[in-house]
Amino acid sequence: MAKLYERVLDIAVQRGFLLPSAEIYGSMAGIYDYGPIGAPIKRKIQNLFREIFITCPGFLEIESSTIVPKEALVASGHAASFSDPLVECKKTKKQYRADHLLQEATGKSWEGKSVEELQKRLKEHKITSPDGGELGEIKAFNLMFGASMGATNEKNAYLRPETAQGIFLDFKRIFLQNGSKLPLAIGQVGRSYRNEISPRQGLVRMREFSQMELEYFFNPKKDEMPGFEKIQKKEVRVRLPGEKNAIEVSLEDAIKNKYFANQIMATLIYWQHQLYLRVGIPAKKFHFAILPKDGLPHYSQANVDLEMITSYGVIEGSGTAYRTDFDLKNHAKHSNTDLSVKLPEEEEKIIPHVIEPSLGVDRLFYCLLESAYKEKSPEKEWEWFDFPPAVAPYLAGVFPLMKKDGLDKLAGEIVQTLREGGVECYYSQSGSIGKRYARADEIGVPYCITIDYDSKEKKDVTIRYRNDGGQERISISSLADKIIEDAKKGKVSLKC
Ligand code: GAP
């Protein structure tokens, strides 16, 4: 029997959610295209991030270049430290990540450990390659894709390994253009690139992927978050270092117990909790893991990772890092530019501190597919997706019973009316109505609208609800409002 992730990925490719990139040339490992069904879902996830993270006053969005000059990534520490431990099998010459081989053998994570430590442990656990071959020495393999800008062979730039650096490079100008005050939050949604040693697990470890990041710049002497008192009693699930299970903790207790650095970090974590719930990931399927000090990225003073529980095992969905003044300080030094700021409340200029939530879009997209996937049942003899309306590829499918006698024309007019009323819909006139309903379920469309002979006279249609297959008649004039109203409540069943 296929594992859940194999089945879900298989369906995702069959039904147009994902496409293997450059397939006619044999595809590229670690790179996927989003197909006509997947692309709108991805866009909706990204827009929910924008709605939750970027619409508050003082929160701004930018779109910086994906090519970054080499000096900037030397300054940020990526050129020296952004590497994975590469080890080669002496027999097959195949390459592996040493920390992954250790994880497979010991069942615990070795991510972020030094090359020396990993080398020692490989020996201690007598680990060979998966083909049984002896392993060579571990080398630190830099994950960035180098680029040559202009008519030169010199690698003088890199494809960005995170969207964050563009925000740091643009910070000073945006600060000056926006009232020269803190806090200031700058977000970005876009592609990042990492030359992963062994891309695997579909969307989990890719070489080109999308991130949703926010850099929250603040005066370190003022780390309160406006409005925190309204959410301080809210609870999130937290996993402490060394523990297996997560516990529920209120945001205020998480700060008191030093799990979260301050109110800003707690709020940004709570927003991720909300985003995941709105995308449709059940609360028990994710939690926030507090990283031990020896597992922190090179730029971070404290880190909390969102972990998702999937059929692959536990996967990191996001990281929230207290980056302090690390990036601005280093860019100031290497570029010889003053990136300190003058604040009305301070006598001296300061370098702002930063807390950054960094969320992977593709991993969240995968987690949604897995959470929403439904097997065949006596009620539905096909596999389908229970997407919340907020992230479904379309809200509705519009189907004339017959493609003649004016039913097709009326259906076309209804498509137009629905689109004008804000309902994203698609039109289909081929196959039996039953087949069209099944196809809509298969891509997770919440509502189906059928136009029949009565519709011409009575000016009404049948609306079918995806989850329980319930149907009712509804007037064409109230259709768009009804769907929008229903979708806002997350309703896709007559019964709920
Ligand atoms: N700016 C900080 C940063 O980039 P990260 O933990 O390296 O931090 C953030 O990445 C998120 O980006 C991860 O939690 C994950 O969801 C996503 N991500 C990172 N590498 C990825 C890859 N190779 N494939 C897919 N998603 C990835």
Residues whose N, C-alpha, C, O or C-beta is under 5 A from the ligand:
A	BS01	GAP	P161 E162 A164 R194 L203 V204 R205 M206 F209 E316 G317 S318 G319 S358 L359 G360 D362 R363
